[in-house]
Amino acid sequence: MIFANSKGGVGKSTLALMAGLGLATQHPNTRVELIDLDVQKTSSDSLKRFTNHRFQVLENEDFFLNSGSPNNGNLINHMGTDFPYNQDQKFIVFDSPAGNEPSRSTFLTHCDIVFVPSSVGDADVFATQKYLTALQQLFSRQKGNMEGPPPPIVILPNMIDSRDEFNELRASLSDVPAYFGKPLYYSPVFRRAFRDDENDTSVATLLKHAQPYIKWLTNLILKAESLPQPPGRLFQL
């Protein structure tokens, strides 16, 4: 799965953290790899301290081209290795950088699910609409190279202040052929998600505060294959 949007500041890294740690902590038969495709490495640098035999943070220069774009061939090869992983389910969580366009990321077509976070701000909505259009164009161009249907696209309303904002974002994206997820309402705890403090208090507080949302998100990931393909227009989950 991947958390992707060309716009920065929409919550990709925070949601990747929540998904990765949520899968590893709430589902004991899973193994999770987090691959941070952002050169700033916000996710990977912050999550290294949590690595163990079931949760790994991968940093591999072979995942990038000299230009900084994803090395699609190496990423696709990596995604196809080690399956099945003994008796465990293995998940790869990608955190995508801002500014990365679908046209340079054909590995997206090999993901099980594509999460596109967005807030209700005008700049975020415009960037999200543009990214979703480019994503659909990628899937259309790569149709002949895919073994099955394209991965489902799930828009994640992020840092929402009210139900009215949630409805406003839904109305703005109503014509998009994608799924519309549950809202993640704003809380100050999200500002401290990557803080390395004593006893990892900030991360523990985040996981506790967002537990219902993380449970919904991880359950959606586990049943991604059962989502119908694709909705004709925005479909609220």
C-alpha positions in Angstrom: 0.0 0.0 0.0 1.1 3.6 -0.5 0.2 6.9 1.0 0.6 9.4 -1.9 -0.2 12.9 -3.0 1.9 15.4 -4.8 1.0 18.0 -2.1 3.1 18.2 1.0 1.6 18.6 4.5 -1.5 16.5 3.9 -0.5 13.8 6.4 1.1 11.1 4.3 3.9 10.4 6.8 1.6 10.4 9.8 -0.8 8.0 8.2 2.0 5.7 7.1 3.2 5.7 10.7 -0.3 4.9 12.0 -0.8 2.1 9.4 2.6 0.5 9.9 2.6 0.5 13.7 -1.1 -0.3 13.7 -0.7 -3.4 11.6 2.3 -4.6 13.6 0.7 -4.0 17.0 -3.0 -4.9 16.4 -2.4 -7.9 14.1 0.2 -10.2 15.6 0.5 -12.5 12.5 1.6 -9.6 10.2 5.1 -8.6 9.2 5.4 -4.9 8.1 8.1 -3.2 6.0 8.0 0.6 5.8 9.8 2.1 2.8 10.2 5.9 2.9 10.5 7.3 -0.6 11.0 10.8 0.7 14.6 12.0 0.6 13.9 13.9 3.9 13.2 10.4 5.5 10.8 11.8 8.1 9.1 8.5 8.6 12.1 6.1 8.4 14.4 8.2 10.7 11.6 8.4 13.3 10.5 4.8 13.2 13.9 3.0 13.3 13.7 2.8 17.0 10.6 0.6 16.8 12.1 -2.0 14.5 12.0 -5.7 15.5 11.5 -9.1 13.8 8.0 -8.0 12.6 8.4 -4.3 11.9 11.3 -3.2 9.6 12.2 0.2 8.2 14.0 -0.2 4.9 16.5 2.2 3.4 18.0 1.2 0.1 19.7 3.4 -2.4 18.7 1.0 -5.1 15.0 2.1 -4.6 16.0 5.5 -6.2 17.3 6.8 -9.5 20.1 9.4 -9.6 17.4 11.9 -10.3 15.7 11.1 -7.0 12.7 9.5 -8.7 11.6 6.0 -7.7 13.5 3.1 -9.3 10.3 1.4 -10.5 12.0 -1.8 -11.6 13.8 -2.4 -8.3 10.7 -1.5 -6.3 8.5 -3.9 -8.3 11.0 -6.7 -7.9 11.2 -6.1 -4.2 7.4 -6.1 -3.9 7.3 -9.5 -5.6 9.8 -11.2 -3.3 9.2 -13.2 -0.1 5.6 -14.0 -0.7 4.1 -15.9 1.0 6.1 -15.0 4.1 5.9 -18.3 6.1 2.6 -18.3 7.9 2.5 -14.5 8.3 0.9 -11.8 6.2 3.5 -9.4 4.9 2.7 -5.7 4.2 4.8 -3.1 2.6 3.9 0.5 3.5 5.2 3.2 1.2 5.5 6.8 2.3 5.6 8.9 -0.9 7.3 12.3 -1.1 5.6 15.6 -2.0 6.1 16.5 -5.7 6.3 13.0 -6.9 4.0 12.5 -9.9 2.3 9.2 -10.9 3.8 9.3 -14.4 7.2 8.6 -12.8 5.9 5.9 -10.5 4.7 2.9 -12.4 5.3 0.8 -9.3 1.9 2.2 -8.1 0.1 -0.2 -10.4 1.6 -3.1 -8.3 0.3 -1.8 -5.0 -2.8 -3.4 -3.4 -4.3 -0.1 -2.5 -3.5 3.6 -3.0 -4.3 6.0 -0.2 -4.5 9.7 -1.1 -4.8 11.9 2.0 -6.2 15.4 1.7 -7.5 18.2 3.9 -10.2 20.6 3.0 -7.9 23.6 2.2 -8.2 25.0 -1.3 -4.6 24.2 -2.2 -4.9 20.6 -0.9 -8.1 20.0 -2.8 -6.7 21.4 -6.0 -3.5 19.3 -5.7 -5.5 16.2 -4.8 -7.8 16.6 -7.8 -4.7 17.0 -10.1 -3.0 14.0 -8.5 -6.1 11.8 -8.9 -6.4 12.7 -12.5 -2.7 11.8 -13.1 -3.2 8.5 -11.2 -6.1 7.5 -13.5 -4.1 8.4 -16.5 -1.3 6.2 -15.3 -3.6 3.3 -14.8 -5.1 3.8 -18.2 -1.6 3.8 -19.9 -0.5 0.8 -17.9 -3.7 -1.2 -18.4 -2.0 -3.7 -20.8 0.8 -4.3 -18.4 -1.4 -5.1 -15.4 -2.4 -8.6 -14.6 -5.7 -7.5 -13.1 -7.7 -4.4 -12.4 -5.9 -1.3 -11.1 -5.5 -0.9 -7.3 -8.4 0.8 -5.5 -7.9 4.4 -4.7 -9.1 5.6 -1.2 -9.1 9.3 -0.4 -8.5 9.9 3.3 -10.0 13.1 4.7 -7.3 14.3 7.0 -7.0 16.9 9.7 -10.7 17.7 9.5 -12.1 20.1 12.0 -15.8 19.4 11.7 -18.5 17.3 10.0 -19.2 20.3 7.8 -15.6 20.3 6.6 -15.9 16.6 5.9 -19.0 17.2 3.8 -17.3 20.1 2.0 -14.4 17.9 1.0 -16.7 15.1 -0.1 -18.6 17.5 -2.3 -15.4 18.9 -3.8 -14.4 15.4 -4.9 -17.8 14.0 -5.7 -17.1 13.2 -9.4 -13.9 11.3 -8.7 -14.0 7.5 -9.3 -12.6 6.6 -6.0 -13.5 5.6 -2.4 -13.9 8.1 0.3 -12.7 7.1 3.7 -13.5 8.0 7.3 -12.5 11.4 8.5 -9.4 11.8 10.7 -10.3 14.8 12.9 -7.6 17.2 13.9 -5.9 16.9 17.3 -2.7 18.5 18.6 -1.3 15.0 19.3 -0.6 14.6 15.5 1.9 17.5 15.7 4.1 15.4 18.0 3.8 12.1 16.0 7.5 11.9 15.2 8.9 13.3 18.4 11.5 11.0 20.0 10.8 11.6 23.7 11.2 9.6 26.9 9.3 6.2 26.8 7.9 7.2 23.4 5.1 9.0 25.1 4.0 11.0 22.0 3.7 8.0 19.8 1.9 6.0 22.6 -0.5 9.0 23.0 -1.1 9.1 19.3 -1.8 5.4 18.9 -4.2 5.5 21.9 -6.0 8.7 20.7 -6.4 7.4 17.2 -7.1 3.7 18.0 -10.6 3.6 16.5 -9.3 5.2 13.3 -6.3 2.9 13.1 -8.5 -0.1 13.6 -10.7 1.0 10.7 -7.7 1.7 8.5 -5.9 -1.6 9.2 -9.1 -3.6 8.7 -9.5 -1.8 5.3 -6.0 -2.7 4.4 -6.6 -6.4 5.3 -9.6 -6.6 3.1 -8.4 -4.4 0.2 -8.8 -7.2 -2.3 -12.5 -7.5 -1.5 -13.2 -3.9 -2.6 -15.1 -3.8 -5.9 -13.3 -2.2 -8.9 -13.7 0.7 -9.4 -16.6 2.9 -8.4 -18.0 5.1 -11.2 -17.9 8.1 -8.9 -17.0 8.9 -5.3 -18.2 6.1 -3.0 -18.1 6.7 0.8 -16.9 3.7 2.8 
